[in-house]
Amino acid sequence: MQKIILASASPRRIEIMKKHGFKPEIVPAHIDEVLPFSMSSEASVMYLALKKALNVSLRVSYSNSILIAADTVVIFENKIIGKPKTQEEAFTILKDMRGKRHHVITGVCILETYNNLFISKTCLYEKTAVYFKQYSDAELISYTKTPEPYDKAGGYAIQGTFGKYVDHIEGDYNNVVGLPWHSIKPFLT
Ligand SMILES: Cc1cn([C@H]2C[C@H](O)[C@@H](COP(=O)(O)OP(=O)(O)OP(=O)(O)O)O2)c(=O)[nH]c1=O
């Protein structure tokens, strides 16, 4: 059985792997999430996932292993929405997205060892449409006072208390949480 290495500090990605019966070794990547030039959102999440994967591949040495890295962004009205840094920023993002559709795109890169070297197995992305309900400014003020929005792309967690404001989604739920399980599962054996 191949060893699985998850190049991530995201508790959500770790949880998704565990709930599907995998016990990965966790080795967080240390990269700056800066793009070298302007590129599409789909290319940017795969680029950053590859950057995370390569960063970790230089720090682990195993034969017979698979290394997974991912990057998630929210796209709203053709703009990339990152992680909010302030309460004001989180409030503005979620107020703008109220009652509307946005997309969550997660890029994944999977490397595997060949003669003790990591080579690329696949890079892919998955896109999920998320439709928000209406919610009041007062509800947003109280939500943005909690820690939940601040380490999440788009400033919310579908799996957290903000889940009640999600009307419906089109696509893979786990993709929104940070790992498109249906797409990556075939590459893990
Ligand atoms: C939209 C959304 C995002 N997120 C999270 C998934 C990702 O962890 C995070 C996006 O940030 P990322 O930069 O993709 O990942 P990360 O910094 O958390 O972890 P690492 O780089 O070490 O793998 O937002 C949710 O948990 N729920 C949601 O509903």
The ligand as an SDF file (V2000), in Angstrom:
LIG
                    3D

 29 30  0  0  0  0  0  0  0  0999 V2000
  -15.5680   28.2450    0.5000 C   0  0  0  0  0  0  0  0  0  0  0  0
  -14.9470   27.4630    1.6200 C   0  0  0  0  0  0  0  0  0  0  0  0
  -13.5720   27.4230    1.8220 C   0  0  0  0  0  0  0  0  0  0  0  0
  -13.0290   26.7010    2.8510 N   0  0  0  0  0  0  0  0  0  0  0  0
  -11.5690   26.6390    3.0720 C   0  0  0  0  0  0  0  0  0  0  0  0
  -10.8770   25.4730    2.3550 C   0  0  0  0  0  0  0  0  0  0  0  0
   -9.4160   25.8770    2.4360 C   0  0  0  0  0  0  0  0  0  0  0  0
   -8.8670   25.3480    3.6460 O   0  0  0  0  0  0  0  0  0  0  0  0
   -9.4790   27.3990    2.5170 C   0  0  0  0  0  0  0  0  0  0  0  0
   -8.8510   28.0080    1.2820 C   0  0  0  0  0  0  0  0  0  0  0  0
   -7.4900   28.2240    1.4950 O   0  0  0  0  0  0  0  0  0  0  0  0
   -6.2990   27.4390    0.7800 P   0  0  0  0  0  0  0  0  0  0  0  0
   -5.2040   28.4270    0.5310 O   0  0  0  0  0  0  0  0  0  0  0  0
   -6.8100   26.6560   -0.3910 O   0  0  0  0  0  0  0  0  0  0  0  0
   -5.8360   26.3710    1.8660 O   0  0  0  0  0  0  0  0  0  0  0  0
   -5.3280   26.5820    3.3470 P   0  0  0  0  0  0  0  0  0  0  0  0
   -4.4590   27.7880    3.4480 O   0  0  0  0  0  0  0  0  0  0  0  0
   -6.5040   26.4980    4.2860 O   0  0  0  0  0  0  0  0  0  0  0  0
   -4.4750   25.2380    3.6040 O   0  0  0  0  0  0  0  0  0  0  0  0
   -3.1680   24.6530    2.8440 P   0  0  0  0  0  0  0  0  0  0  0  0
   -2.6400   25.6750    1.8720 O   0  0  0  0  0  0  0  0  0  0  0  0
   -2.1880   24.3400    3.9430 O   0  0  0  0  0  0  0  0  0  0  0  0
   -3.6670   23.3940    2.1600 O   0  0  0  0  0  0  0  0  0  0  0  0
  -10.8640   27.7560    2.6030 O   0  0  0  0  0  0  0  0  0  0  0  0
  -13.8510   25.9930    3.7270 C   0  0  0  0  0  0  0  0  0  0  0  0
  -13.3670   25.3420    4.6610 O   0  0  0  0  0  0  0  0  0  0  0  0
  -15.2130   26.0210    3.5430 N   0  0  0  0  0  0  0  0  0  0  0  0
  -15.8120   26.7280    2.5390 C   0  0  0  0  0  0  0  0  0  0  0  0
  -17.0610   26.7150    2.4430 O   0  0  0  0  0  0  0  0  0  0  0  0
  1  2  1  0
  2  3  2  0
  2 28  1  0
  3  4  1  0
  4  5  1  0
  4 25  1  0
  5  6  1  0
  5 24  1  0
  6  7  1  0
  7  8  1  0
  7  9  1  0
  9 10  1  0
  9 24  1  0
 10 11  1  0
 11 12  1  0
 12 13  2  0
 12 14  1  0
 12 15  1  0
 15 16  1  0
 16 17  2  0
 16 18  1  0
 16 19  1  0
 19 20  1  0
 20 21  2  0
 20 22  1  0
 20 23  1  0
 25 26  2  0
 25 27  1  0
 27 28  1  0
 28 29  2  0
M  END
$$$$
